């Protein structure tokens, strides 16, 4: 083996230019694969972090909510949700895995801004949250993306009537000015209308909301909007929400409809004076790798306690995540495939030329007693070495370029994000990718050498010795 | 008495059985070798029968295209006869598969080629050591025998040099050392002086003759040069694929 590698190494150096070209092809393959793979890994980590911060790893719903609940969240509420949370939180298997467990209430309705000269309303998609739990969830950063958020003073447990709305919804409701939003055009003055009936209804809604909002501070200067929903019993319900601020949501459809409010307010809107339920119990785990086992344990608990509940993970709740992962995976596979084919042909070409040039040498060593397998091993070893050296150099360059990019201060807006984030290439933090790319390329180079190596091994000794 | 030339290499690897001095190291009976060139059959050897004795410096002499190299290839077990039977070192070669034939060559046969055929990426030392690696000689013994062999052919000083740093004569000396270092039963030399000038060729013949006499290894030497006949113990004249004359020199 020592002699084999010694001869292989010297033969590689013997044809320096050819070996350099082949090694460069392997290095370019490693570089492209690792840089794109590192970028994709960063995208996946970023998307997963974003999703887990927003909706946790797992959510417990009433059975059927996932398929049918969006149309009528009130019907799919979880009864005695505090008991369910206690059951989950006290489970010895789940407890150490859980970082945050928090109830949420989804709701639909119409939001309107009827203050001053405004007269705008818009359907909304609302979510009721416990603000302090939201803050804790937004600190989750298992993959070290740096995309954590400090506690948001605009939305806290201390104010049951204050919430956040989407940037687009703020624009639609004419709240850009009152909220001091930049890059948010003010609403043009509407033309005079003779539709007195509509303005009378809007005034009534505003008055109703003011009567219901006992906790609202009448002296507050913060803008507020009126929310109209249907309760679980079908009756209309109106409440006022103080708008603490606007938050861009990345996706326009959500941005134009989003309202986050305290859980108690959302429950009041949906259930009125009836039993307050929730639509989901969100579980954020310490580590994503526990998701499968946590889900299995949850299903066991649900089954053992005969609960009419179901569990969904963030991938199911946000199909966009899966689509992006599949898209980037497909591009990565395509790049890896192209690079693999280039390496394959480069090594086959080089090794075939080596066999041609060394035919007489092959005849000599065969005459001396080297077996066919020995000749085959010799050329395979050379393919392996070219692959190993090329892949190692390519990986080293990938580490270097990734470090430069990561410290270069570049930013970009990833799919689904509203704000620019630092551009990052996760090569160093993806050992599986590095090892996989290295092993894959070395394997391709070794396999590529097989064909010429077999040709060399099959040469007739006499013919090889005659070769000039 | 230890040889001044081959001291240190007398411990040749043990063979399966010691040769009977009266027996032939190579025995061919009605051997033919026909090359098929498309539809045309070209007979290179025609029903050759011969017996080459042990411990002799035998010479195959004939013009170019007479079949010398084909005959050497068959004796060296790197080619197979189209028909006929052949024994080398008492072994019927037809009974061996490819791997066994390779192992047989590694242990019993040394080659010296016209164009030297050294492995270009190995030094003179490593080229000579190579055959010993193939037959699994331990490192210490390998080193001892390699150095002794290089000393024997006068190339101790050039041990670290690669073939491209050696002259033609030096390359052929390395080839001789490589062929002899494992202590083979037969050394085959195909026109070993053809690529050398007259003086160097003569010194190579002299060297081969000397080491053969001291090691008592059987040498089979193919040449088209009648002037080299004087060095031979056994002479086989080959013409058009047939042995047309065999004589034994009695001067020694």
Interface residues (C-beta under 8 A of the other chain):
Chain A: X3 X7 X10 X11 X14 X360 X361 X363 X364 X365 X366 X367 X368 X369 X370 X371 X372 X373 X461 X462 X465
Chain B: X73 X76 X78 X79 X98 X99 X102 X103 X104 X105 X106 X107 X109 X111 X113 X115 X117 X118 X119 X120 X121 X122 X130 X131 X133 X134 X135 X178
